């Protein structure tokens, strides 16, 4: 990461300093105003980051809008992957990686609360009907041993997981060679198997769950999955759920941003923060 946006830009704060502040914001689950207030009251933290003065909260907001653009996030994921290899958390080739998707909350109201409001309305009580029409969603591909995030893709739910499979897989494979990829039935697709196995030489393990017929699947790789998946290491797919559980327990499932572009940036910041915590 370079030090400044431009050689003629103000030299008050460097980009690494602003990014460190954004990671701290995510770690402490703060908004921009509270982050500025906390730094004002914590001179030891500002000294550790190397700040001569505390930035205004709008400086953090503007830094997030630019630092967390997708192309910069991809470069930072490249860097955390290299750091994982240097620290021997990741081998030169990931023997087992797993992909899973999860929804994030765009409101501070808990899912239990919204569901309770919905049930109360159905019982005829005088409550406003409250539910989600759509919600932010991410697909996370991680290494099963270290739980480092190798790829993150953005989507909106409710939606089928299969549509972001190839983007997540190609993104991760560009960073590190993968030997075996695990995914749940939501990614079941003959095209996904062919892309992994025939085009990229990666062993894909995805249960053949689509369709309700009792007959074996018609296509080759899905038929192989239906007959042989139980003899493989597919049980390790739960490590993907462990990674997502770590993300939500440590950093929270809520997104504070309200606009969709900033929600995507905040979700990306969560995955980068998790990687830095693991490292």
DACORMO-V6120 format. One line per field, one symbol per residue. ss: DSSP state (h for helix, s for strand, l for the rest). phi: phi as a letter, one per 40 degrees, with the letter a starting at -180 (. if undefined). burial: I if it has 24 or more other C-alpha atoms within 12 Angstrom, else O. A space follows every 50 residues. Layout:
ss = ???
phi = ???
burial = ???
This chain:
ss = llllllllllllllhhhhhhhhhhhhhhlllhhhhhhhhhllhhhhhhhl llllllhhhhhhhhhhhllhhhhhhhhhhhhhhhhhllllllssllssss ssslslllllhhhhhhhhhhhhllllllllllllssssssssslllllss ssssssslllhhhhhhhhhhhhhhhlsslsssslhhhllhhhhhhhhhhl llsssslllllllllllllhhhhhhhhhhhhllhhhhhhhhhhhhhhhhh hllslllllhhhhhhhhhhhhhhhhhhhl
phi = .ccbcacbcdbcbccdccccccccdcccfbcccccccccccbcccccccg ccaccccccccccccccbcdcccccccdcccccccccgcbccbccabbba bacbccbccccdcccccccccccgccbccbabcaacabbbbbccccgccc abbbabbcaccccbcccccccccccacbcbbbacccbcaccccccccccb gbcbbbccbcgbccccdccccccccccbdccbccdcddccccccccdccc bgccbccbccdcccccccccccccdcccc
burial = OOOOOOOOOOOOIIIOIIIIIIIIIIIOIIIIOOIIOIIOOOOOOIOOIO IOOIIOIOIIIOIIIIIIOIOOIIOIIIIIIIOIOOOOIIIOIIIIIIII IIIIIIIOOOOOOOOOOOOOOOOOOOOOOOOOOOIIIIIIIIIIIIIIII IIIIIIOOOIIIIIIIIIIIIIIOIIIIIIIIIIIIIIIIOIIOOIOOOO OIIIIIIIIIOOOOOOOOOOIIIOIIOOIOOOIIOIIIIIIIIIIIIIOO IIIIIIIOOOOIIIIIIIIIIIIIIIOIO
